[in-house]
Amino acid sequence: MPLSTHTNSLYLLAAYPVFGLGTGLVSPPITNTAVTGLPPDQVGVAGALTASARQFGTSIGVAVTGAIVTSSGIDLTSASHAAWAVFAGCGFVALALGLVSTSNWAKVAATRNSRRIADATTS
């Protein structure tokens, strides 16, 4: 069902939890990927950087979406379609990066780098 000025509020109330669920399902694996393989004394820094990057990305996403919607010169409902297309594209990029970062290659690289970091901090 495409959005219009007459979209039923129940449709929107159903869509918002789906969006929130998607965000909730993405955040823990991102943090897990960031801290996997790090020595315990550096996990906090990696978690903080991940949280900061997430907040920065959200801020930039709101700004870019607002710019797309307001620059089109058409009504808000029609203009939001381009913003949703950008969101979908970013979602596919995030999915691809998630698949790459949790592959066997990434796990081996994380283990190897963890050893390097541990060796560098002990010497």
C-alpha positions in Angstrom: 0.0 0.0 0.0 1.7 3.2 -1.1 1.6 6.2 1.3 -0.8 9.0 0.5 -2.4 11.9 2.3 -5.3 9.5 3.1 -3.2 6.6 4.5 -5.0 5.0 7.4 -3.3 5.6 10.8 -3.5 1.9 11.6 -1.2 1.2 8.7 1.3 3.6 10.1 0.9 2.3 13.6 1.7 -1.2 12.2 4.7 0.0 10.2 6.5 1.8 13.1 7.0 -1.3 15.2 8.3 -3.2 12.2 10.8 -0.4 11.7 11.8 -0.4 15.3 12.1 -4.2 15.3 14.4 -4.0 12.4 16.6 -1.5 14.1 16.6 -3.6 17.3 17.7 -6.7 15.4 20.5 -4.8 13.6 22.1 -3.0 16.6 23.3 -6.0 18.7 25.1 -7.8 15.9 26.9 -4.6 14.9 28.1 -4.1 18.5 29.1 -7.8 18.7 31.1 -7.5 15.5 32.9 -4.4 16.7 34.0 -6.0 20.0 34.7 -9.6 18.8 38.3 -10.5 19.0 39.4 -7.5 21.1 41.2 -7.8 24.4 39.0 -7.1 27.4 40.7 -3.7 28.1 39.7 -2.4 24.6 36.1 -3.7 24.4 34.7 -0.6 26.0 36.3 1.7 23.5 35.0 -0.4 20.6 31.5 -0.4 22.0 31.6 3.4 22.6 32.8 4.0 19.0 30.0 1.8 17.7 27.4 3.6 19.7 28.8 7.0 18.6 28.9 5.9 14.9 25.3 4.7 15.2 24.2 8.1 16.6 26.2 10.0 14.0 24.6 7.8 11.3 21.1 8.5 12.6 21.8 12.3 12.7 23.1 12.3 9.1 20.2 10.1 8.0 17.7 12.5 9.4 19.5 15.4 7.8 19.8 13.8 4.4 16.2 12.5 4.4 15.0 16.0 5.3 17.0 17.5 2.5 15.7 15.0 0.0 12.1 15.5 1.0 12.2 19.3 1.2 14.2 19.8 -2.0 11.8 18.0 -4.3 9.3 20.8 -4.3 6.3 18.3 -4.3 4.0 17.4 -1.5 5.5 15.6 1.5 3.9 12.3 0.9 5.2 12.0 -2.7 8.6 13.3 -1.7 9.0 10.7 1.0 9.2 7.9 -1.6 12.7 9.0 -2.7 13.8 9.1 1.0 12.4 5.6 1.5 14.4 4.4 -1.6 17.6 5.8 0.0 16.7 4.0 3.2 16.2 0.8 1.3 19.6 1.2 -0.5 21.3 1.9 2.8 19.6 -1.2 4.3 21.0 -3.4 1.5 24.5 -2.0 2.0 24.2 -2.7 5.8 23.1 -6.2 5.0 26.0 -6.8 2.7 28.5 -5.4 5.2 26.9 -7.6 8.0 27.3 -10.7 5.9 30.9 -9.9 5.1 31.8 -9.0 8.6 30.4 -12.2 10.0 31.9 -14.5 7.4 34.5 -17.1 8.2 37.2 -14.8 6.7 36.2 -12.0 9.1 36.2 -14.3 12.1 39.7 -15.5 11.2 40.9 -11.9 10.6 39.4 -10.9 14.0 41.2 -13.7 15.8 44.5 -12.9 14.0 44.2 -9.2 14.8 43.3 -10.0 18.4 46.5 -11.9 18.8 48.5 -9.0 17.3 46.9 -6.5 19.6 47.5 -8.7 22.6 51.1 -9.2 21.6 51.6 -5.5 21.1 50.2 -4.6 24.5 52.2 -7.1 26.4 55.6 -6.2 24.8 
